[in-house]
């Protein structure tokens, strides 16, 4: 019973933090946090770092990068004149999504 109440308060606290972040203009981060489970270990990688790694992989016009709860970055980019959906793994491997 006590554990269930603690989980309830933990969730309410998360919602309160998300509301504050949204009010401060951080809605994309709050939206991501809402999808993640409390047990997910989110690393400290940033969109700028992800973009640099993807560009080092030979891609240009990297857009729409979003980080999943599994620390994989998803977006689109252009390589060899073709726009493709790309994924950057936490280990720094750039892949075409679906391969």
C-alpha positions as CSV (number, residue, x, y, z in Angstrom):
1,X,0.0,0.0,0.0
2,X,2.8,2.4,1.0
3,X,4.7,1.6,-2.2
4,X,1.6,2.3,-4.4
5,X,1.2,5.7,-2.7
6,X,4.9,6.5,-3.3
7,X,4.5,5.6,-7.0
8,X,1.4,7.8,-7.2
9,X,3.3,10.8,-5.7
10,X,6.3,10.1,-7.9
11,X,4.0,10.2,-11.0
12,X,2.3,13.4,-9.8
13,X,5.7,15.0,-9.2
14,X,6.7,14.1,-12.7
15,X,3.6,15.6,-14.1
16,X,4.2,18.8,-12.1
17,X,7.8,19.0,-13.4
18,X,6.5,18.5,-17.0
19,X,4.0,21.3,-16.5
20,X,6.7,23.7,-15.2
21,X,9.0,22.7,-18.1
22,X,6.2,23.3,-20.6
23,X,5.5,26.7,-19.1
24,X,9.2,27.5,-19.5
25,X,9.2,26.6,-23.2
26,X,10.7,23.1,-22.9
27,X,7.7,21.2,-24.2
28,X,9.6,18.7,-26.5
29,X,11.7,17.5,-23.6
30,X,8.7,17.2,-21.4
31,X,6.9,15.2,-24.1
32,X,9.8,12.8,-24.3
33,X,9.9,12.4,-20.6
34,X,6.2,11.5,-20.5
35,X,6.9,8.5,-22.9
36,X,9.8,7.1,-20.9
37,X,9.5,4.8,-18.0
38,X,11.1,5.7,-14.6
39,X,13.5,2.7,-15.1
40,X,14.8,4.1,-18.5
41,X,18.4,5.4,-18.1
42,X,18.6,8.5,-20.3
43,X,22.2,9.5,-21.2
44,X,23.5,13.0,-21.5
45,X,23.9,13.1,-25.3
46,X,22.6,16.3,-26.9
47,X,21.1,17.1,-30.3
48,X,24.3,19.0,-31.3
49,X,26.5,16.0,-30.5
50,X,24.2,13.7,-32.4
51,X,24.1,16.0,-35.4
52,X,27.9,16.1,-35.5
53,X,28.3,12.3,-35.4
54,X,25.7,11.9,-38.1
55,X,27.5,14.5,-40.3
56,X,30.8,12.7,-39.7
57,X,29.0,9.7,-41.2
58,X,28.7,11.5,-44.5
59,X,25.1,12.9,-44.0
60,X,24.0,16.5,-44.7
61,X,20.9,18.5,-43.9
62,X,20.3,16.6,-40.7
63,X,16.8,17.4,-39.4
64,X,14.1,16.5,-36.9
65,X,16.4,14.8,-34.5
66,X,14.5,13.3,-31.6
67,X,15.9,11.1,-28.8
68,X,14.1,7.9,-27.8
69,X,14.0,6.5,-24.3
70,X,16.5,3.9,-25.5
71,X,19.0,6.8,-26.2
72,X,18.8,6.2,-30.0
73,X,18.5,9.5,-32.0
74,X,16.0,9.4,-35.0
75,X,15.7,12.0,-37.8
76,X,16.2,12.6,-41.5
77,X,19.2,13.4,-43.5
78,X,20.5,13.6,-47.0
79,X,23.2,11.3,-48.4
80,X,24.1,10.8,-52.1
81,X,21.2,13.1,-53.0
82,X,18.6,11.0,-51.2
83,X,16.7,11.9,-48.1
84,X,16.6,9.0,-45.7
85,X,15.4,8.3,-42.2
86,X,18.5,7.8,-40.0
87,X,19.2,6.4,-36.5
88,X,22.2,7.1,-34.4
89,X,22.9,4.4,-31.8
90,X,24.2,5.3,-28.3
91,X,27.5,3.8,-29.4
92,X,27.8,6.4,-32.3
93,X,26.8,4.1,-35.2
94,X,24.8,5.9,-37.9
95,X,22.3,3.6,-39.7
96,X,19.5,4.1,-42.2
97,X,16.3,3.3,-40.4
98,X,14.9,-0.1,-41.5
99,X,18.2,-1.6,-42.5
